Amino acid sequence: MEDLLKKVFFAGVGTMALTYEKANDLVKDLVEKGKITVEQGKQLNEELKRVACDKSNAQNITETESNIKNYLDSLNLATKADIENLSKRIDELEKNN
């Protein structure tokens, strides 16, 4: 029953895109209404914090990677593929001489 409640709760949180505060309020309401115990409420809050933090970190990493890639692209530096192509051309030219 507790696992089902967790699944429904997190599905609802994800689907409705609730903020942490709203989700926290929902947990408090469930505790106050006696739908879940105080301990279960604490566990849900901790898990919610972890999930929110993980999503935030993943989004920050993705944004940072994208920003770095865009910056490097704007510098117009030679890529690994460019260098490999030039090396091949140099090898071919050296063979012909």
C-alpha positions as CSV (number, residue, x, y, z in Angstrom):
1,M,0.0,0.0,0.0
2,E,2.8,2.4,0.9
3,D,4.6,1.7,-2.4
4,L,1.4,2.3,-4.3
5,L,0.9,5.6,-2.4
6,K,4.4,6.7,-3.3
7,K,4.0,5.8,-7.0
8,V,0.7,7.7,-7.2
9,F,2.1,10.6,-5.3
10,F,5.2,11.0,-7.5
11,A,3.3,10.3,-10.7
12,G,0.9,13.1,-9.6
13,V,3.9,15.4,-8.8
14,G,5.5,14.7,-12.2
15,T,2.3,14.9,-14.2
16,M,1.1,18.1,-12.6
17,A,4.6,19.6,-12.4
18,L,4.0,20.8,-8.8
19,T,6.7,22.8,-7.2
20,Y,8.4,21.4,-4.2
21,E,6.4,23.8,-1.9
22,K,3.1,22.6,-3.3
23,A,4.1,19.0,-3.0
24,N,5.2,19.6,0.5
25,D,1.9,21.1,1.3
26,L,0.2,18.1,-0.2
27,V,2.2,15.8,2.1
28,K,1.3,17.9,5.1
29,D,-2.4,17.7,4.2
30,L,-2.2,14.0,3.9
31,V,-0.5,13.7,7.3
32,E,-3.1,16.1,8.8
33,K,-6.0,14.1,7.3
34,G,-4.5,10.9,8.6
35,K,-4.0,9.4,5.2
36,I,-0.3,8.8,5.9
37,T,1.7,8.8,9.1
38,V,4.0,11.5,10.1
39,E,7.0,9.2,9.5
40,Q,5.7,8.4,6.0
41,G,5.3,12.1,5.4
42,K,8.9,12.7,6.4
43,Q,10.0,9.9,4.1
44,L,8.0,11.3,1.2
45,N,9.4,14.8,1.8
46,E,13.0,13.4,1.8
47,E,12.4,11.5,-1.4
48,L,10.8,14.5,-3.0
49,K,13.8,16.6,-2.1
50,R,16.1,14.0,-3.6
51,V,14.1,13.7,-6.8
52,A,13.9,17.5,-7.2
53,C,17.6,17.9,-6.5
54,D,18.5,15.2,-9.0
55,K,16.3,16.7,-11.7
56,S,17.7,20.2,-11.0
57,N,21.3,18.9,-11.1
58,A,20.7,17.0,-14.4
59,Q,19.2,20.1,-15.9
60,N,22.1,22.2,-14.8
61,I,24.6,19.8,-16.2
62,T,22.8,19.6,-19.5
63,E,22.6,23.4,-19.7
64,T,26.3,23.8,-18.8
65,E,27.4,21.2,-21.4
66,S,25.3,23.0,-24.0
67,N,26.8,26.4,-23.0
68,I,30.3,25.0,-23.2
69,K,29.7,23.4,-26.6
70,N,28.2,26.6,-28.0
71,Y,31.1,28.7,-26.6
72,L,33.7,26.3,-28.1
73,D,31.8,26.3,-31.5
74,S,31.9,30.1,-31.5
75,L,35.7,30.0,-31.2
76,N,35.9,28.1,-34.5
77,L,38.6,25.8,-33.2
78,A,39.7,22.7,-35.1
79,T,37.8,19.6,-34.1
80,K,39.3,16.2,-33.6
81,A,37.9,15.2,-37.0
82,D,39.5,18.3,-38.6
83,I,42.9,17.3,-37.2
84,E,42.5,13.7,-38.3
85,N,41.6,14.8,-41.8
86,L,44.6,17.1,-42.0
87,S,46.9,14.3,-40.7
88,K,45.6,12.0,-43.5
89,R,46.2,14.7,-46.1
90,I,49.7,15.3,-44.8
91,D,50.4,11.6,-44.9
92,E,49.2,11.4,-48.5
93,L,51.3,14.4,-49.5
94,E,54.4,12.9,-47.9
95,K,53.8,9.6,-49.7
96,N,53.6,11.4,-53.0
97,N,56.9,13.2,-52.5
